[in-house]
């Protein structure tokens, strides 16, 4: 069975721990617009979203 483009999501933002500034996950967007986080080591409650390209902070 082949996968279609509809089965793919694109990473759009980094999820950053608001207290430490550490990367804790990535936010993915599916073809239908549904956003879904992918956590690295479990859910972090206080977070900030940053663009993937934004490496300055």
Secondary structure, DSSP 8 states (H G I E B T S, - for coil): ----GGG-EEEEEEEEETTT--EEEEEEEETTS-EEEEESSS--SSEEEEETT----
